[in-house]
Amino acid sequence: MSGPPQDVLGAEWDARLERVRLASRAVRGHLPRTAAVAVLREFTPREFLGSAVAFAAGLPPDRRAAWYGSYSRTIFLAGDPRNLAERHPCDHLSDDGSIAWYAPAPMADREGLRRLLRPFRGPIGVIGPAEEEIPVGEGGGVARLDVPVADLPVEDFLVNVNHLLAEAAMDGLFTGIGRLLVRHLPRDPDERAIRWDRIRVSPGDRSAGTFRAHAYLALSP
């Protein structure tokens, strides 16, 4: 058997919906739907994953709740952050300067960026080490991220992994975590051999009411 059974995935889906509902209630419906923006000059898993965690963890509480209540929607655009620094200064920059993150805001506030740049499109297949450790904080704990990447478009990696990491960071799950061990797998891991604290799940076959897993996060503070 490969991957968690449907009842486990369904429970993960329901748990996420409940967290989103609670975040929406926290902002009392006064704020419009928001979205973050990430502008990528290039994609490497190391820079993307490290900066995604740092960006989400560093958001102030009000923006965090509004974004969470909007399902942590993020728009990924192709561009060079160096060319945007003057007209569109970002809120967080990856360590190598290749990814600029813009804090969650109403969609109309980001119209200038969206008109200026095209959506980010990458190749099919994530290029990077099969296993890599990334610093994400000062603590001694280790988190593990498993991502099945066979025939996976890079833009799908960006969307699904970002949802998982951003929401975990906003929930404080990276507190005490200093390193993220990333494993790019050829297929879903065997659920009998390992446990996870969060799974990124989306609806699969809607007519059949099934769910699909995209990425798995385990934490060992």
C-alpha positions as CSV (number, residue, x, y, z in Angstrom):
1,M,0.0,0.0,0.0
2,S,1.3,3.4,-0.9
3,G,0.1,6.6,0.7
4,P,-2.4,7.1,3.4
5,P,-6.0,5.7,3.0
6,Q,-8.9,7.8,2.0
7,D,-10.3,8.2,5.5
8,V,-7.0,9.7,6.7
9,L,-6.9,12.1,3.8
10,G,-10.5,13.1,4.3
11,A,-9.8,13.8,8.0
12,E,-6.8,16.0,6.9
13,W,-9.1,17.9,4.5
14,D,-11.7,18.5,7.2
15,A,-9.2,19.7,9.7
16,R,-7.8,22.2,7.3
17,L,-11.3,23.5,6.5
18,E,-11.9,24.0,10.2
19,R,-8.6,25.9,10.6
20,V,-9.6,28.2,7.7
21,R,-13.0,28.7,9.3
22,L,-11.5,29.7,12.6
23,A,-9.1,32.2,10.9
24,S,-12.0,33.7,8.9
25,R,-13.9,34.2,12.1
26,A,-11.0,35.8,13.8
27,V,-11.0,38.7,11.3
28,R,-14.8,38.9,11.6
29,G,-15.4,39.1,7.9
30,H,-14.3,42.7,7.7
31,L,-11.4,42.1,5.4
32,P,-11.6,41.1,1.8
33,R,-10.1,38.0,0.4
34,T,-6.4,38.3,0.3
35,A,-3.5,36.7,-1.6
36,A,0.3,36.8,-1.3
37,V,2.5,37.1,-4.3
38,A,5.9,35.5,-4.9
39,V,8.1,36.7,-7.8
40,L,10.7,34.1,-8.9
41,R,13.7,34.8,-11.0
42,E,14.4,31.1,-10.9
43,F,13.3,28.0,-9.0
44,T,15.4,25.9,-6.7
45,P,13.8,23.9,-3.9
46,R,16.3,25.1,-1.3
47,E,15.6,28.8,-1.8
48,F,11.9,28.4,-2.3
49,L,11.3,26.2,0.8
50,G,13.5,28.2,3.1
51,S,12.0,31.5,2.1
52,A,8.4,30.2,2.1
53,V,8.7,29.2,5.8
54,A,10.5,32.5,6.8
55,F,7.9,34.6,4.9
56,A,4.9,33.0,6.5
57,A,6.4,32.8,10.0
58,G,7.2,36.5,9.9
59,L,3.8,37.8,9.0
60,P,2.0,40.0,11.6
61,P,-1.1,38.4,13.2
62,D,-3.7,40.4,11.3
63,R,-2.3,39.6,7.9
64,R,-1.7,36.0,8.9
65,A,-5.4,35.5,9.9
66,A,-6.7,37.2,6.8
67,W,-4.4,35.1,4.6
68,Y,-5.2,31.9,6.4
69,G,-8.9,32.7,6.0
70,S,-8.3,33.0,2.3
71,Y,-6.8,29.5,2.1
72,S,-3.3,31.0,2.0
73,R,-3.8,31.8,-1.7
74,T,-0.5,32.7,-3.4
75,I,0.2,34.0,-6.9
76,F,3.5,32.9,-8.4
77,L,4.9,35.3,-11.0
78,A,8.1,35.2,-13.2
79,G,10.4,38.1,-12.8
80,D,13.7,39.4,-11.4
81,P,13.3,40.9,-7.9
82,R,16.2,43.2,-8.6
83,N,14.2,45.0,-11.3
84,L,11.2,45.5,-8.9
85,A,13.0,46.8,-5.8
86,E,12.3,50.5,-6.5
87,R,8.7,50.4,-7.8
88,H,7.5,47.3,-6.0
89,P,9.6,46.7,-2.9
90,C,8.9,43.3,-1.4
91,D,8.2,42.3,2.2
92,H,10.7,39.3,2.2
93,L,13.6,38.3,0.0
94,S,15.1,34.9,-0.2
95,D,18.7,34.6,0.9
96,D,20.0,34.5,-2.7
97,G,17.7,37.3,-3.9
98,S,15.9,35.1,-6.4
99,I,12.5,35.1,-4.8
100,A,10.6,38.2,-3.7
101,W,7.6,37.7,-1.4
102,Y,4.8,40.2,-1.0
103,A,2.6,40.1,2.0
104,P,-1.1,39.1,1.7
105,A,-3.3,41.9,0.5
106,P,-6.5,42.4,-1.4
107,M,-6.1,41.4,-5.1
108,A,-6.7,44.9,-6.3
109,D,-3.6,46.1,-4.4
110,R,-1.4,43.7,-6.4
111,E,-2.8,44.6,-9.8
112,G,0.3,46.4,-10.9
113,L,2.5,43.4,-10.3
114,R,0.1,41.1,-12.0
115,R,-0.1,43.2,-15.1
116,L,3.7,43.7,-15.3
117,L,4.7,40.0,-14.9
118,R,3.5,36.7,-16.3
119,P,2.6,33.6,-14.2
120,F,5.6,31.5,-13.4
121,R,5.9,28.3,-15.4
122,G,8.5,25.7,-14.8
123,P,9.5,22.3,-16.4
124,I,7.8,19.0,-15.5
125,G,10.0,17.4,-12.9
126,V,11.6,19.1,-9.9
127,I,15.4,19.3,-10.3
128,G,17.3,19.1,-7.1
129,P,18.9,16.7,-4.7
130,A,16.8,13.6,-3.8
131,E,17.4,14.6,-0.1
132,E,18.5,17.9,1.2
133,E,18.6,19.7,4.6
134,I,17.6,23.3,4.7
135,P,18.0,25.7,7.7
136,V,14.7,27.2,8.7
137,G,15.3,28.5,12.3
138,E,17.4,28.5,15.4
139,G,16.0,25.6,17.3
140,G,17.4,22.1,17.5
141,G,14.3,20.3,16.1
142,V,14.1,18.8,12.7
143,A,11.1,18.7,10.3
144,R,10.8,16.4,7.4
145,L,9.0,17.2,4.1
146,D,8.3,14.4,1.7
147,V,7.1,15.4,-1.8
148,P,6.4,12.8,-4.5
149,V,7.8,14.5,-7.6
150,A,7.4,12.0,-10.5
151,D,6.0,13.9,-13.5
152,L,5.2,16.9,-11.2
153,P,5.1,20.4,-12.9
154,V,7.2,22.9,-10.9
155,E,4.1,25.2,-10.6
156,D,2.2,22.4,-8.8
157,F,5.1,21.9,-6.4
158,L,5.0,25.7,-5.7
159,V,1.3,25.8,-5.0
160,N,0.9,22.6,-2.9
161,V,4.1,22.8,-0.9
162,N,3.6,26.4,-0.2
163,H,0.1,25.8,1.2
164,L,1.5,23.1,3.5
165,L,4.5,25.0,4.8
166,A,2.8,28.4,5.1
167,E,-0.1,27.1,7.1
168,A,2.2,25.0,9.3
169,A,4.4,28.1,9.9
170,M,1.4,30.3,10.7
171,D,0.1,27.7,13.2
172,G,3.5,27.8,15.0
173,L,4.5,24.3,14.1
174,F,8.0,25.4,13.2
175,T,8.7,26.8,16.7
176,G,11.9,25.1,17.9
177,I,12.6,23.7,14.4
178,G,16.0,24.5,13.0
179,R,16.3,22.3,10.0
180,L,14.0,21.0,7.3
181,L,14.9,17.7,5.7
182,V,13.4,17.6,2.2
183,R,13.0,14.3,0.4
184,H,11.9,14.2,-3.3
185,L,10.3,10.8,-3.7
186,P,9.4,8.9,-6.9
187,R,6.0,8.0,-5.4
188,D,3.8,8.4,-2.3
189,P,5.5,7.1,0.9
190,D,4.1,4.0,2.6
191,E,1.8,5.2,5.4
192,R,2.6,2.0,7.4
193,A,6.3,2.9,7.8
194,I,6.1,6.6,8.9
195,R,3.9,9.2,10.4
196,W,3.1,12.8,9.4
197,D,1.8,15.8,11.3
198,R,0.3,17.5,8.3
199,I,-0.6,16.4,4.8
200,R,-1.4,18.7,1.9
201,V,-4.6,17.3,0.5
202,S,-6.9,18.3,-2.3
203,P,-10.1,16.8,-3.7
204,G,-9.3,14.1,-6.3
205,D,-12.3,12.6,-8.2
206,R,-15.1,14.9,-7.0
207,S,-17.8,12.5,-8.2
208,A,-16.3,9.7,-6.2
209,G,-15.6,12.0,-3.2
210,T,-11.9,11.0,-3.1
211,F,-8.9,13.0,-2.0
212,R,-5.3,13.3,-3.2
213,A,-2.2,13.8,-1.2
214,H,0.5,16.1,-2.5
215,A,3.1,16.6,0.3
216,Y,3.7,15.3,3.8
217,L,5.2,17.2,6.8
218,A,6.5,15.6,10.0
219,L,7.9,17.6,12.9
220,S,10.3,16.5,15.7
221,P,10.9,19.5,18.0
